[in-house]
Amino acid sequence: MLTFSASAVSTSDTGLTVKARDFEFRVDEPASLGGGDLGPNPVEYELASLLGCLNVVIHLVAKERGVTLSSFSATAKGSLEPARFLGTSMTARAGYQWIDVSIQVTGDADQHELDEIARIAEARCPVSDNLEHPTPVAIAIHQQVPVEV
């Protein structure tokens, strides 16, 4: 079993600097949602995570099936209702209502083979698995004790 982790420090009410392994990146909200627009927001990173995972798994599955892909490009888009996030209504879910992914490849496979690669990759992609199935999440907030000098 592999374990991954990330840590973060708030830079503003909407901004965050995240560290994962030796990488650091910013998360922020667009100005239209009260942010500083200094980086993608969390749900944009979610779409990027899905695309990144599908890139890896599709190439892996293609190779396993003897298919050579010479190019890969993809777009993910989703729609969400911000009312729950903003606290104005609790009727709609907070997350995406739907996510559509469109992938364009060039390679030596026909459409039937590409459809099969997509089916297998979707079933094996950890990020799509997390999006399609409930994953237990435990969130706890702890009071930080000030250090006396």
Sequence and secondary structure as in RCSB ss.txt:
>XXXX:A:sequence
MLTFSASAVSTSDTGLTVKARDFEFRVDEPASLGGGDLGPNPVEYELASLLGCLNVVIHLVAKERGVTLSSFSAT
AKGSLEPARFLGTSMTARAGYQWIDVSIQVTGDADQHELDEIARIAEARCPVSDNLEHPTPVAIAIHQQVPVEV
>XXXX:A:secstr
      EEEESSSS EEEEETTEEEEE   GGGTS  SS  HHHHHHHHHHHHHHHHHHHHHHHTT  EEEEEEE
EEEEE THHHHTS SSS SSEEEEEEEEEEEES  HHHHHHHHHHHHHH HHHHHHHS                
